[in-house]
Amino acid sequence: MPEADNDDKERRRRDNLTEFVRAESAAKGFDLCRITRPDAITEAKERLGQFIDAGRHGTMDWMAETRDRRGDPRTLWSEVRSVVVFGLNYAPDEDPRGILDKPDKAAISVYARNRDYHDVIKGRLKEIATRFAARAGADVKVFVDTAPVMEKPLAEAAGLGWQGKHTNLVSRVHGSWLFLGTMFTTADLVIDEAETDHCGSCRACLDICPTAAFPAPYQIDARRCISYLTIEHKGPIDADLRGLIGNRIYGCDDCLAACPWNKFASSASEMKLKAREDLKEPSIAFLLTLDDAAFRAFFSGSPVKRIGRDRFIRNVLIAAGNSGDKVLVGPCRLLSDDPSPVVRGMAVWALSRLMEAGEFAAFAARRTDERDDDVLNEWRLAGVG
């Protein structure tokens, strides 16, 4: 067979497989599906290295341990020839920053107000991958934020959007509200063009950050990021940052919500991603009562459950301390006897802000049995001992 005929046959096959995966993506409810090469993010490795070398990854040691694999998808799977990137819109019905003006309520990041998106997306990607592999006769692997895959740079290279000044992906259609997933395959597919940066001179996402977590546009210091502090960070949170966290108990949407491109985004249509009513504005008083069993039951199916009850209550106690609501003194006092040192420590901090000076001094005078260094440090920060 002439070489030209072979080339034409391969081109038709590539086109057909590309259309097939796009059709499957749409059928499974994804809003975007585009394709890039595995070697398309060469600059990402250097940027990641600079981020880690500066210590901006905080205690996320796994990021440093997998830095070489993250910088090039081929080090994760050498046979990959095409990377399909899927996007699922999770835009909220209203501006999520409204709850920040309600100090007795707890702010949970939009993405965590219902089912864990990992479960929602992973199941659909597996179905697409199974059908695609059967059609293409090719090998496939799917990933949803659970492997050393740099999904945002790949999404930018594939043309879903661009990494904005807040380092998150921005879409001209869906704003900053996109969940991402990837399918690696040994099949050759039609490659899409990368998206260009449309941030211009806008600084909305940088200027709104309550903890100044952006050293410069397109750079983030996780150690000051509320999402990192409330989700990834395991120990006591820096005392200088607690007052800036406000009532944000799991993640932060400020930089995402501030993006002007969100005006083009329609709210999410996937019901599993629609906010549960009891997670839109849960009361701080209620959340402070949750023991481990109640915490697991209340957040069943939610990504919040992954951080565990003790870290979660630590966050709620910070919100309580920031609330100015003296009604919370009672539950905070109960938590000062909690088995968890991180909970006891944050209870001390919250009480030091909610109690009158004399009341707190009297409370402190009766506390003589503490032995944990982190908790003792909280007493010292509060001017006791």
N, C-alpha and C positions, 0 to 999 in steps of 0.2 A: 504494500500500500504506500503511495507517495507520502512524503513527510508532511506536505501541506494538508493532506486529508487527515493524517494523525493529529496534527495541531488543531484542526477544525473540530474534530471529534472530542478532543480534550477540552476545548473551549466550551462546547455545548454541554458537556458533562459538568464542567465547573459552574456554568450558568444555571443549569437545572438544580444542582445541589444547593447552590446559594439561594435560589428562589424557594426551594423546599424548606430550608432551615428558617427563612424569613416567615413563610406561611405557618410553620409549626410554632414559631415564636408568637405570632399574632393569635393563633388559636388557643394558646395557653395563657393569654392575657397580658403578655409583655407589651409595653408601650414603645420600646425601641429595640432594634436588633441590627447591629453593624459589625463589620469584620475588619480585623487588622492582621498584620504579620507579627510573628513572635519576636522579631528583631527591631520592632518599631519604637521601642522606648529606651534607646541607648542612653539618653541623658538622665533617666530616672535613677540609675544606679549611683551616679555621682551625687545627685541631690540627696538621695537617701544616706549616702556615706557622710555628707556634710552635716545632716540632721543628727545622725548618731554620734559622730565625733564631737559635736558640740554638747552632747549630753541631753539634747532636747527630747529624747524618747523617755526620759524619766526612768521608772522602774520596769519598763516593758523590755526586759532582757531578751525575750523571744525575738524581738525585732532585730537586735544586734546579732543574735545567734544565726539568723537566717538571711542576713543582709546580702550575701553573695547570690543566693538563690532568688531573692526578690528582684534583683536588678536585671535578670534575663530569664524569661519563661523557659528558654531551652535548657537551662541548668536544672529546672524542675522536671522537665520531660524533653529529652533531646530529639524525639521523633516529631514533635509538634510542627505543623506547617501553617496552620491557620488558627486564629483566636477569634471566637465569636463572643461579642459582649452584648449582654441583654440588660435593658433598663426597665424598671417598674416604678411608676409614679406613686408616691405616697403623700402628696400634698395635702395639708389639713384643710378643713372647711373654713377656718378663721385664723387670724394671726395668733400664733401660740404665745406671744409675749404678753397678751392680755392678763394672764394669770399672775404675772409678776407684780401686779398692783394689788394682789390679794394675799397678804402675808400669812393669813391663817390657813391658806391652801398650799398644797405641794405641787410644784411644777415637774412633770415628767416629760422627757423629750418625746416629740411626736412619734418617732419611729417605734417607741416602746409602749405605746398605749393599747396594744392589742397583741395579736399573735406574734411570735418570734419570726422575723422576716427570713431568717436562715432556713427555717422549716418550710415556709411558704414557697420560697424560690427554689430551694434545693430539690424538692419533690418534682416541680415542673421541669426543671432542667434535666433531671434524670429521665423523665418521659421523653423529652425532646431528643436527648442524646441516644436513647435506645432506638427510637424510630430513625434517627439520622444514621446511626451506625449500620442498621439493617439496610437502609437505602444505599449508602455510600460504600459499604464494605470497608469502612475505615475505623480506626480506633479513636475513642473519645475519652475525655476526662472532664468532669464539671467541678467548679469551685464557687463557693459563696462565702468569702471572707473567712475561710477556715484553713487556708494554706498560704504559703509565702508567695502570693500573687498580688502584684501592684495593680489593682483593678482600676483605679482612677486614671493613671497614666495610659493604660490600655484603652480605657473608654475614650479618652481624649484622642488617642491615635486612631481609633476606629470612627471618630466623628460624632459620638453621642453628645459631646459638649466639650468644655474646656475646664481646666483646673483654675478656679478663680483665685482672687487674692486671699481668700480664706482657706485655700488649699483644697477645698471640696469641688466636686464637679458641678458645673453650671450648664444647663441646657437652655437654648433659646425658646424651647417649647414648654419645658417642665420646671424651669427655674432651678432651684437648689434641692428639689425633693425627688431624688432618684435612688432606688436601691439597685445595686449592680450584681451581676453574676456572669461567669464566663464558662465557655465550653472550648477546651483545647481539642484539636483534631489533627489527624495525620492526612486529612483530605485537603486538596487544593481548592480554595474558594475565591470568589471575586473580592478583592480588597477595596474597602471604602476610603475616601479621603479624610484626613484628619480635620478636626474643627480648629478654627482660629480663635484667639482670645478676643472677647468682646467686653472686657471690663472697662476699658478706657481709663478715664481719670477718676472714676468712682472709688470711694473709700468707705462706703456705708458699712460693709462687713467688718472692716478693721476698726473703725471708730466706735462701733457699738459694743465691742467686747468688754465685759465688765472687769476682767482681770488683766487686760493688756497682754493677751497671749500671742500677739503677732509682732515679732521684733521688726518685721519689714513686710511689705506686700509679698505674697506667695511663700511666706515662711511662718511656721508655727512652733511655739515652744510648748510642748505637751505639759510640761511641769506647771504651767499657769492656766491650762485649759480646763474649764469646769467639767467637760465631758470626761477627760482623762481622770481628773481628781475624784469624781463621784463614781466612776465605773471601774477604771483600771487600777487606780492607786489603792493599796491595801491597808496602809497604816494611818496614823493620824494625819490630817491635812494641815498644811502650814497655817499657823494662827493668823498670819498677816493676810491670808486669802479668804478666810472663813466669812468675814463680814461682807465680802464682795460676791459671795455665792448666792446670797439672798435665800429664796425658797426653792431653788433648783436642787432637787434631790436625786435626779437620775438624768445626766446629760444636760445639754444646753442647746437651744435652737437659735440663739440671738443672731449669730453671724449668718446663718442660713436664711432666717426670716427677713433680715434687713436687705437682702439682695433685690434690686429693682426688677430683675428678670422674672421674679415670681409673679408679677402682674399678668404674665401670659399663661401661668399654670392653672389648670383646672384641678379640682379636688380629686383625690384618689377614688377610683371606681371599685377597687377590690375590697369586698366587705371584710375580709380577714385582716385588712390593714386599717379599717375605720376604727376610730378611737372608741374603746369601751366607755360607757357613760361614767362608771365608777373610777375610771383612771384619768378623766379629764381634769377634775379639780378635787382630788381626795383631800380630806382635812388632815392637817398635821397631827391634831389630837388623836384621831383614829389610828394613823400609821404608827404612832409611838406605842400603841398597845400590842403590836404584833409580836408574838413569840415565833419561834422557828416554824412550828406547824401551821400557824395562822398565816405567816408570811408566804409559805410555799403554796398554801391553798389559794390565797388572794391573788397571787401573781402566777398562777398555773397557766402555762402556755406563753407567758410573757418573757422577753429577754431580761427583764428586771431580776427574775429569779436566779439568774446565773451569778450575780455578785454575792449572793448569800445574805441571810438576815442581818448579821452583825454589821457588815459594811453598809448595808442599806439603812439601818437604824442610826449609824454614825451620821449619815447624810441628813436624815430627818431631824436629828438633834441639832445640827448646824442650822437648819431652817427654823427650828424652834427658837434657838438663841437669837436669830435675826428677826423674829416675828414681833418682839415686844409684847407678846400676849401672855400675861401673868397666869392665865388659866392653865398654861402648859407647865407651870412649876410642879404641880403634883405628879404628872406622868414622868417628868424629867427626874424628879427625886427618886421615884421607883427605879428608874434605869440607872441611877448612880450605884445601885447594888447588883447590877446585871453581871452574870458570869464572865462576859466578854470585856477584856481590858479596854478595847477601842471604844466600846459603848460607854463604859464607865467614864472614860476620859472626856468624851464629848458631852456627857451629861454634866460633868463639872463645868465645862466651858459654857454650856447653855444656861445653867443655873447662875453662873457668875454674871450673866447678862440680863437675866429675868428677875432675879431677886434684888431687893433693896440691900444696901451695903451691910446694914446691921443684921438682917435676916441671913445673908450669905455667911457672914462671920460666925453666927451662932451655929449654922449648919456645918461649917467647916470645923468648928471646935469639937464636934462630936465624931469627926472622922479621924480615927487614929489607927485603923487596922489595915490601911492600904499598903501594899508591897510592890505593885507593878510600877516599873520605872516610868513608863509612858503616862500612867495616870498621875503619878507623883509630879511629873513635869507639868501636867495640866493644873494641878494645885498651885505650883510655883508661879505659873503664868498668871494665875488668878490672884496672886499676891499672898498666898498661904504657904507656910513652911519655909 
